[in-house]
Amino acid sequence: MTDAASPVSDRLDALTSWNADWRGLRVVVMGLGVTGFAVADTLTELGASVLVVAPEVDDDRARILEVIGAGLLRHPLDAVPAEVVDFAPELIVASPGFHPDHALLSWAAESAIAVWGDIELAWRVRDKVNTAEWILVTGTNGKTTTVQMAATFLAANGLRAAPCGNIGVPVLDAVRDPGGFDVLVVELSSYQLHHLPKSGPGALHPWASTVLNIADDHLDWHGSFEAYRAAKATVYENTKVACVFNRADEATRRMVEDAEVEEGARAIGFGLDVPGPSDFGVVEGILCDRAFLDDRRTAALEIITLDELEPRGLTAPHVVANILAASALARSFGVPVGVIHDALGSFRLDAHRIETVAVSGGIRWVDDSKATNPHAAEASLRAFGKVVWIVGGLLKGVDADALVAAHVARLRAAIVIGADRAALVAAFRRHAPELPLFEVVTDDTETVMPDAVALAAAVAEEGDTVLLAPAAASMDQFADYGDRGRRFHDAVGSMLGGEADGDSAPREPLPGA
């Protein structure tokens, strides 16, 4: 960061409003994806002098940059470009994908140049239209579903609510929306949180915040679990009303205890067990709020029952946990439980999130391609009885051995796909040498899923679930997790040939269900 006594530092400290003087500020923007483009567009509108540097450039975005007056440098970024040094930036705004030890970020640190992320920039200019409250959501898994639910509950209560951030809509686009919002529900990745300060003019002061869960993920980016955890914990800093944590994940409780919050902020727990006062939980199949009512020590408010959620496909344990977390966030903003109940009547999970593709011959085919790490795959596995598991891809430096060991008893067979097959195959042979185990060895994207589905169909029995829960990223063989899921859908459809029926496969019940 910049020297605290320097004129540049003083100027950056003063940039806490859309109406501040941003004119002529020299800013390098790293990356020209969705986030990088939103940053460049915002800064040029503010009057800053912007140079975008990116290894890959979309031609349409490049043309728009020229129109709005931003400079563009196409560079592999394997070293610090001379053009960047000559530009003498006063600020660098890094898109989330760049590693903390990237050459350009290391140069910025050595040169005492401030580095922001898009979230800090959005917070500083959040008053462009009106100043919305922010609700922050992070965690290893469940972020997008929880953000969508919370925004749905808020909107159902008549509030102008925008789900944004890592969910796909840049926060800067929401901030600049001419209609304005009452509240932004912001999904934050650990990459975005890495650059956020905990204090000072760029620190966020959210209305409410949550870390849904924490498990090994993105260790190749952060370098250690401790660094990953520290990034996630940032969401609780300066929270004004409610710090929502997972009672089943002690690390999230400790994050709340360690955070510096505003006076009056409450710790609100959620979990699948019976809730204590100031908690959300499940009592005899009823989702309950014991936090936002006057007599919370002796009473609870009913949100919805598991029986009501069943036909909506929302009873998997991790989905119920997401509902409870989203309810806590919405209740902190005054949304009545009756509004939440009614809003859940029309809520549907996004594609590729524990999505039933077909049921045929008593076999359920489920797409959870979004399970891109072992923690997500474990939650998915726990939602079903006997499973034929399609697993594999890019493991991102994470060891899946414990995941395999924990779930071999529920497996009918395992079908391993992807680039990191060797580690998974070794884990299965170590922990379940008798388990039927198959590898899809082709590198052809067109045949990976048809081959995997054919193998699954050959071993699945009535009552089984064929589950695509890869526990790994998809970019080794597919464009993204959505592409992987769509190809699974297509392969199942082609294999079944319209033979799907209305049978159902058993799921393991929740406690108290």
C-alpha positions in Angstrom: 0.0 0.0 0.0 1.0 3.6 -0.2 3.1 5.5 2.4 0.6 6.8 5.0 2.2 10.3 4.8 2.3 10.6 1.0 0.1 13.0 -1.0 -1.1 10.0 -3.0 -2.2 8.2 0.1 -4.0 11.3 1.4 -5.8 11.6 -1.9 -6.9 7.9 -1.9 -8.1 8.2 1.6 -10.4 11.0 0.6 -12.0 9.0 -2.3 -15.0 7.7 -0.3 -17.8 9.0 -2.5 -18.9 9.0 -6.1 -18.8 12.8 -5.8 -15.2 12.9 -4.6 -12.5 14.2 -7.0 -11.4 11.1 -9.0 -10.3 13.2 -12.0 -6.9 12.3 -13.4 -6.2 9.5 -10.9 -3.8 7.1 -12.7 -5.2 3.6 -12.3 -4.1 0.3 -13.7 -6.9 -2.3 -14.0 -5.7 -5.9 -14.1 -7.9 -8.1 -16.2 -10.7 -7.5 -18.7 -13.3 -10.0 -17.7 -16.7 -9.1 -16.4 -15.2 -7.6 -13.2 -12.3 -5.8 -14.9 -14.6 -4.2 -17.5 -16.9 -3.0 -14.8 -14.0 -1.4 -12.9 -12.6 0.3 -16.0 -16.0 1.6 -17.0 -16.7 3.0 -13.6 -13.3 4.7 -13.3 -13.5 6.3 -16.7 -17.0 7.6 -15.8 -15.4 9.1 -12.7 -12.8 10.9 -14.8 -9.8 8.7 -13.8 -7.0 8.0 -16.3 -7.3 4.2 -16.8 -4.9 1.7 -18.3 -6.3 -1.9 -18.6 -3.7 -4.7 -18.8 -4.8 -8.2 -19.6 -3.4 -11.4 -21.1 -6.6 -12.1 -22.9 -9.0 -9.6 -24.3 -12.5 -9.9 -25.7 -12.7 -7.9 -28.9 -16.0 -6.3 -28.1 -14.8 -5.1 -24.7 -11.6 -3.8 -26.3 -13.7 -1.7 -28.7 -15.8 -0.3 -25.9 -12.7 0.6 -23.9 -11.5 2.7 -26.8 -14.9 4.5 -27.0 -15.0 5.3 -23.3 -11.4 6.5 -23.3 -9.5 3.8 -21.4 -6.1 2.6 -22.5 -5.5 -1.1 -23.2 -2.3 -3.1 -23.0 -2.5 -6.7 -24.2 0.3 -8.4 -22.3 0.9 -12.0 -21.0 1.6 -10.4 -17.5 4.4 -12.9 -16.9 6.5 -9.9 -15.8 5.8 -6.2 -15.1 5.2 -4.5 -18.4 7.4 -1.5 -19.1 4.3 0.4 -20.2 2.9 0.0 -16.7 6.1 1.4 -15.1 6.0 4.4 -17.4 2.3 5.0 -16.7 3.3 5.4 -13.0 0.0 4.3 -11.5 -1.2 5.7 -8.2 -3.6 2.8 -7.8 -3.9 -0.8 -9.1 -7.3 -2.5 -9.1 -6.9 -6.3 -9.4 -9.5 -8.6 -10.8 -10.1 -11.6 -8.5 -8.3 -14.2 -10.4 -4.8 -12.8 -10.0 -2.7 -14.6 -7.4 -1.5 -12.5 -4.5 2.1 -13.3 -5.5 1.6 -12.2 -9.1 4.5 -10.2 -10.5 2.6 -7.1 -11.0 1.1 -7.2 -7.4 4.5 -7.9 -6.0 5.9 -4.9 -7.8 3.0 -2.8 -6.5 3.9 -3.8 -2.9 7.6 -3.0 -3.5 6.7 0.3 -5.1 4.2 1.3 -2.3 1.4 1.5 -4.8 -2.1 0.8 -3.4 -4.0 -2.3 -4.5 -7.7 -2.5 -4.3 -10.3 -5.0 -5.5 -13.5 -4.2 -7.2 -15.4 -4.6 -3.9 -13.5 -1.8 -2.2 -14.0 0.5 -5.2 -17.7 -0.3 -5.2 -18.0 0.4 -1.5 -16.3 3.8 -1.9 -18.6 4.9 -4.7 -21.8 3.3 -3.3 -23.6 6.6 -3.0 -23.9 7.3 -6.8 -27.7 6.8 -6.8 -28.6 6.1 -3.2 -26.7 4.4 -0.4 -27.9 0.9 -0.1 -27.2 -1.4 2.9 -24.9 -4.4 2.1 -25.4 -8.0 3.2 -22.3 -10.1 2.7 -22.3 -13.8 2.1 -19.3 -16.1 1.7 -18.3 -19.6 2.6 -16.8 -22.6 0.8 -20.2 -23.8 -0.5 -23.7 -22.6 -0.7 -23.0 -18.9 -1.4 -25.0 -18.4 -4.6 -28.1 -20.3 -3.3 -28.0 -18.3 0.0 -27.6 -15.0 -1.8 -30.5 -15.8 -4.2 -32.7 -16.8 -1.4 -32.0 -13.8 0.8 -32.5 -11.4 -2.1 -35.8 -13.2 -2.9 -37.0 -12.9 0.7 -36.1 -9.2 0.8 -37.8 -8.5 -2.5 -40.9 -10.4 -1.5 -41.2 -7.9 1.4 -41.2 -4.9 -1.0 -37.6 -4.0 -0.8 -35.4 -3.2 -3.9 -32.8 -6.0 -3.4 -30.1 -7.0 -5.8 -28.1 -10.2 -5.7 -24.6 -9.3 -6.9 -20.9 -9.9 -6.6 -19.4 -13.3 -7.3 -22.8 -14.5 -8.3 -22.2 -13.0 -11.8 -23.4 -9.4 -11.6 -20.5 -7.0 -10.6 -21.3 -5.0 -7.5 -20.2 -1.9 -9.4 -23.0 -2.5 -11.9 -25.5 -2.7 -9.0 -24.1 0.4 -7.4 -24.5 2.3 -10.7 -27.9 1.0 -11.6 -30.0 4.2 -12.2 -33.0 2.7 -10.3 -31.1 2.3 -7.1 -31.5 -0.4 -4.4 -32.4 -0.6 -0.8 -30.1 -3.5 -0.1 -27.3 -5.4 -2.0 -26.9 -9.0 -1.2 -23.2 -9.5 -2.1 -21.6 -12.9 -2.7 -17.9 -12.7 -2.0 -15.2 -15.1 -3.0 -12.1 -15.6 -1.0 -10.2 -13.9 -3.9 -12.3 -10.8 -3.5 -12.0 -10.8 0.2 -8.2 -11.1 0.1 -7.8 -7.4 -1.0 -10.4 -5.9 1.4 -9.1 -3.8 4.3 -10.5 -4.3 7.8 -10.3 -0.7 8.8 -9.9 2.7 7.2 -11.8 4.5 4.4 -12.0 1.4 2.2 -13.3 -1.0 4.9 -16.9 -2.3 4.5 -19.5 -1.8 7.1 -22.2 -4.4 6.2 -25.7 -4.6 7.7 -25.3 -8.3 8.1 -22.8 -11.0 7.2 -22.3 -14.7 7.1 -19.6 -17.3 6.5 -21.7 -20.4 5.7 -19.0 -23.0 6.2 -15.2 -23.3 5.8 -13.2 -26.2 4.3 -10.1 -26.7 2.2 -10.5 -24.9 -1.1 -8.4 -22.7 -3.4 -5.3 -23.6 -1.4 -3.3 -23.3 -4.6 -4.3 -19.6 -4.7 -4.1 -18.6 -1.1 -1.1 -20.8 -0.2 -2.5 -22.2 3.0 -5.8 -23.0 4.8 -4.9 -20.3 7.4 -4.7 -17.6 4.6 -7.9 -18.9 3.0 -9.7 -18.8 6.4 -8.4 -15.3 7.2 -9.8 -14.0 3.9 -13.2 -15.5 4.6 -13.3 -14.1 8.1 -13.1 -10.5 6.7 -16.8 -10.4 6.0 -17.6 -10.2 9.7 -15.5 -7.1 10.3 -17.5 -3.9 11.1 -20.9 -5.7 10.8 -23.7 -3.5 12.2 -26.6 -5.8 13.0 -26.1 -9.6 12.6 -23.1 -11.9 12.2 -24.7 -15.2 11.1 -22.6 -18.3 11.7 -22.9 -22.0 11.2 -23.3 -23.9 14.5 -22.0 -27.1 12.9 -18.8 -25.3 11.8 -16.9 -24.1 14.9 -14.5 -22.1 12.8 -17.3 -19.7 11.8 -18.2 -19.1 15.4 -14.6 -18.3 16.2 -14.5 -15.9 13.2 -17.4 -14.0 14.8 -15.8 -14.0 18.2 -12.6 -12.6 16.7 -14.2 -9.9 14.5 -14.3 -6.2 15.4 -18.0 -5.4 14.9 -20.1 -2.3 15.5 -21.7 -1.9 18.9 -25.0 -3.8 19.1 -24.2 -6.4 16.4 -25.5 -9.8 17.4 -24.2 -13.3 16.8 -26.9 -15.5 15.2 -26.3 -19.2 14.8 -28.0 -21.5 12.3 -28.0 -25.3 12.1 -30.0 -28.5 11.5 -30.4 -29.2 15.2 -32.7 -27.6 17.8 -31.9 -23.9 18.0 -31.0 -22.1 21.2 -32.0 -18.5 21.9 -30.6 -16.2 19.2 -30.4 -19.2 16.7 -32.2 -20.6 13.7 -32.7 -24.4 13.5 -35.0 -27.4 13.0 -37.5 -28.7 15.6 -39.5 -31.8 14.8 -39.3 -31.1 11.1 -40.1 -27.4 11.4 -37.6 -24.7 10.5 -37.6 -22.1 13.3 -36.4 -18.6 14.2 -35.5 -18.1 17.9 -33.5 -15.0 17.3 -35.7 -12.2 16.1 -38.6 -12.3 18.6 -39.0 -10.7 22.0 -39.6 -14.0 23.9 -36.9 -16.0 22.2 -35.9 -17.8 25.4 -39.2 -19.5 25.6 -40.7 -19.5 22.1 -39.9 -19.7 18.4 -41.4 -18.6 15.1 -42.2 -21.2 12.5 -40.8 -20.5 9.1 -41.7 -23.6 7.1 -41.8 -27.4 7.4 -39.7 -30.0 5.8 -42.8 -31.6 4.4 -43.6 -28.3 2.6 -40.1 -28.1 1.2 -40.0 -31.7 -0.1 -42.0 -31.2 -3.3 -39.9 -28.2 -4.1 -36.7 -30.2 -4.0 -35.3 -28.2 -1.1 -34.8 -30.8 1.6 -31.2 -31.8 1.1 -29.4 -31.0 4.4 -27.1 -28.4 3.0 -30.0 -26.7 1.2 -32.0 -26.5 4.4 -28.9 -25.0 6.1 -28.8 -22.4 3.3 -32.5 -21.6 3.9 -31.9 -21.0 7.5 -28.9 -18.8 6.9 -30.8 -16.8 4.2 -33.8 -16.5 6.6 -31.5 -15.1 9.3 -30.1 -12.5 7.0 -33.6 -11.5 5.8 -35.0 -11.4 9.3 -32.2 -9.1 10.4 -33.7 -6.7 7.9 -37.2 -7.0 9.2 -38.7 -9.5 6.8 -41.6 -11.4 8.5 -41.4 -15.1 8.6 -44.7 -15.4 6.7 -43.1 -13.6 3.8 -40.2 -16.0 3.8 -42.6 -19.0 3.9 -44.5 -17.7 0.9 -41.4 -16.8 -1.1 -40.1 -20.3 -0.7 -43.2 -21.5 -2.5 -41.8 -20.4 -5.8 -38.0 -20.6 -5.1 -36.1 -23.1 -7.3 -32.4 -24.0 -7.1 -30.2 -23.0 -10.0 -29.3 -25.5 -12.6 -26.5 -27.9 -11.7 -27.1 -27.6 -8.0 -28.3 -31.0 -6.7 -30.7 -31.0 -9.7 -32.7 -34.2 -10.5 -32.2 -34.8 -14.2 -34.4 -37.9 -14.6 -35.8 -40.8 -12.7 -36.1 -44.1 -14.6 -36.5 -47.6 -13.4 -36.2 -46.5 -9.8 -32.8 -44.9 -10.5 -32.4 -41.1 -9.9 -29.9 -39.2 -12.0 -28.7 -36.1 -10.2 -26.5 -33.2 -11.5 -24.5 -31.4 -8.8 -21.8 -30.2 -11.1 -21.6 -27.1 -8.9 -19.9 -29.3 -6.3 -16.5 -28.2 -7.3 -14.7 -29.1 -4.1 -14.7 -32.0 -1.6 -16.8 -30.0 1.0 -19.6 -29.5 -1.6 -19.4 -33.1 -2.8 -19.7 -34.4 0.8 -22.9 -32.3 1.4 -24.3 -33.8 -1.8 -23.4 -37.4 -1.0 -25.0 -37.1 2.4 -28.3 -36.1 0.8 -28.8 -39.6 -0.8 -28.8 -43.3 0.1 -26.9 -45.7 -2.2 -24.9 -43.8 -4.8 -23.1 -44.4 -8.0 -20.7 -41.5 -7.8 -19.3 -39.7 -10.9 -16.3 -37.8 -9.5 -13.1 -36.0 -10.7 -11.6 -33.1 -12.5 -9.1 -30.5 -11.3 -8.6 -30.9 -7.5 -7.0 -27.4 -7.1 -4.4 -28.7 -4.7 -7.0 -30.3 -2.3 -6.6 -33.8 -1.0 -9.8 -35.8 -1.5 -8.7 -38.8 0.5 -10.8 -38.0 3.5 -13.9 -37.5 1.4 -13.5 -41.0 -0.2 -12.8 -42.6 3.2 -15.9 -41.1 4.7 -18.4 -42.2 2.1 -17.3 -45.6 0.7 -20.0 -47.3 2.7 -22.8 -45.5 0.7 -21.3 -46.2 -2.7 -22.5 -48.8 -5.2 -19.6 -47.8 -7.5 -17.4 -44.9 -8.5 -16.6 -43.6 -11.9 -13.6 -41.3 -12.1 -13.3 -38.6 -14.7 -10.9 -35.7 -15.2 -7.2 -34.8 -15.2 -6.5 -35.6 -11.5 -7.7 -39.3 -11.7 -4.6 -40.9 -10.2 -5.1 -39.4 -6.7 -8.7 -40.4 -6.6 -8.2 -43.9 -8.0 -5.5 -44.4 -5.3 -7.8 -43.2 -2.6 -10.6 -45.6 -3.7 -8.2 -48.5 -3.9 -6.8 -47.7 -0.5 -10.1 -47.3 1.3 -12.5 -49.5 -0.7 -10.5 -52.1 -2.7 -13.7 -54.2 -3.3 -15.7 -51.3 -4.7 -16.4 -51.4 -8.4 -14.2 -48.6 -9.8 -14.1 -47.3 -13.4 -12.0 -44.7 -15.1 -13.1 -42.6 -18.1 -9.7 -42.2 -19.8 -10.8 -40.3 -22.8 -9.6 -36.7 -23.2 -12.4 -35.9 -25.7 -14.9 -33.5 -24.1 -17.6 -34.9 -26.4 -17.3 -38.4 -25.0 -16.5 -38.0 -21.3 -20.1 -37.8 -20.1 -21.6 -40.3 -22.5 -18.9 -42.8 -21.4 -19.5 -42.0 -17.7 -23.2 -42.3 -17.9 -23.0 -45.6 -19.8 -20.8 -47.0 -17.1 -23.2 -45.7 -14.4 -26.2 -47.2 -16.1 -24.5 -50.6 -16.2 -24.0 -50.8 -12.4 -26.8 -48.8 -10.9 -29.7 -50.7 -9.3 -33.2 -49.8 -8.4 -33.3 -47.3 -5.5 -29.8 -45.9 -6.3 -28.8 -42.4 -7.2 -26.3 -41.7 -9.9 -24.7 -38.6 -8.7 -22.5 -36.2 -10.6 -20.7 -34.5 -7.7 -17.2 -34.1 -9.0 -15.4 -32.6 -5.9 -13.2 -30.8 -8.4 -13.1 -27.9 -10.9 -14.1 -28.5 -14.5 -11.7 -26.6 -16.7 -9.5 -29.6 -17.5 -12.2 -31.0 -19.8 -15.1 -28.6 -19.9 -15.6 -24.8 -20.3 -17.0 -24.6 -16.8 -19.2 -26.5 -14.3 -22.3 -25.5 -16.2 -20.9 -27.0 -19.4 -20.1 -30.2 -17.4 -23.6 -30.3 -16.1 -25.3 -29.7 -19.4 -23.3 -32.5 -21.0 -24.4 -34.8 -18.2 -28.0 -33.8 -18.8 -27.6 -34.5 -22.5 -25.9 -37.9 -21.9 -28.6 -39.0 -19.5 -31.3 -37.9 -21.9 -29.7 -39.7 -24.8 -29.2 -42.9 -22.8 -32.7 -43.0 -21.4 -34.4 -42.0 -24.7 -37.4 -40.4 -23.0 -37.9 -43.3 -20.5 -37.9 -41.1 -17.4 -40.8 -41.7 -14.9 -42.1 -40.4 -11.7 -40.4 -42.9 -9.4 -38.3 -41.6 -6.6 -35.1 -42.7 -4.8 -34.7 -42.5 -1.1 -32.8 -39.6 0.6 -31.4 -39.7 4.0 -33.6 -37.8 6.4 -32.7 -34.7 8.3 -32.5 -34.9 12.1 -36.1 -34.6 13.3 -37.6 -35.1 9.9 
